[in-house]
Amino acid sequence: MASLRLSNLITRNLSSRAAAHRAMAKAALFADSSTRTRLNRYNHHIEKAQQLEARLAGQQRQEASA
């Protein structure tokens, strides 16, 4: 049985959260709102996804060097 480490759970959580924000960004483009509102929502979710992916990459670098 594979051992579950806390770092693996956090990694999966960050990865799935980033994917969810990318999906919300795409959905924001097709919402029934003004163009400005859709663009603001899209940019917000893309920025959040990029932040989560950066955290994920940093954690993976830390684990690789440890």
C-alpha positions in Angstrom: 0.0 0.0 0.0 1.4 3.4 -0.9 2.1 5.6 2.0 0.3 9.0 2.0 2.4 11.9 3.1 1.0 15.2 4.0 3.1 16.9 1.3 1.5 14.6 -1.3 -2.0 15.7 -0.1 -1.0 19.3 -0.2 0.4 19.0 -3.7 -2.7 17.4 -5.0 -4.8 20.0 -3.3 -2.8 22.9 -4.9 -2.9 21.2 -8.3 -6.7 20.7 -8.2 -7.3 24.2 -6.9 -5.3 25.7 -9.7 -7.3 23.6 -12.2 -10.5 24.8 -10.6 -9.4 28.4 -11.0 -8.5 27.9 -14.6 -12.0 26.4 -15.2 -13.6 29.3 -13.4 -11.6 31.7 -15.6 -12.9 30.0 -18.7 -16.5 30.1 -17.4 -16.1 33.8 -16.6 -15.5 34.5 -20.3 -19.0 33.2 -21.1 -20.9 34.7 -18.2 -23.9 36.9 -18.8 -22.0 40.1 -17.6 -20.4 43.1 -19.2 -17.1 42.6 -21.0 -15.2 44.5 -18.3 -16.6 42.3 -15.5 -15.9 39.1 -17.5 -12.3 40.2 -18.1 -11.8 41.2 -14.5 -13.1 37.8 -13.3 -11.0 36.0 -15.9 -7.8 37.8 -14.9 -8.5 37.3 -11.2 -8.9 33.5 -11.6 -5.9 33.2 -13.9 -3.7 35.1 -11.5 -4.9 32.9 -8.6 -4.1 29.8 -10.7 -0.6 31.0 -11.5 0.0 31.8 -7.8 -1.0 28.3 -6.8 1.1 26.7 -9.5 4.1 28.8 -8.4 3.6 27.5 -4.8 3.3 24.0 -6.2 6.6 24.3 -8.1 8.4 25.7 -5.1 7.2 22.8 -2.9 8.3 20.3 -5.5 11.8 22.0 -5.7 12.0 21.8 -1.9 11.1 18.1 -1.9 13.6 17.3 -4.7 16.5 19.0 -2.9 15.7 17.4 0.5 
